[in-house]
Amino acid sequence: MDRYKILLNSKSKNYLVTIGIGKKYYNRWLKYAYPSWKEYCLNNNLGLMIICNNLIDVSHPKWKKATWQKMLIGELIIKDKLPINNVCYIDTDFLINPNSPNVFKEIKKDRISVVST
């Protein structure tokens, strides 16, 4: 299995990103959450990427736990030259209402933002 999968591409270069490391977590997300995420992304012209394998080896001295790897998403995008400008990280256990407004319309450009609604 690759380190990540881009399930939907986006001309807007805005992407939802999640982490589902290992077959068990990836398959659960794919079965239960992916359908609503996919519809939401298509409705809002967003890309979708899931990190499905460790971005840093567990033997690395800076290893913490899998969930901390969200801090490496920016580095991954730059290193792999991915066509992504903006990321909204969401945990895999969230279901998305496909009719929700585009989360990227709630953020300010060139800022790190947190949207709570």
Secondary structure by P-SEA (a helix, b strand, c coil): cccccccccccccbbbbbbbccaaaaaaaacccaaaaaaaaaacbbbbbbbccccccccccccccccccccaaaaaaaaacccccbbbbbccccccccccccccccccccccccccc
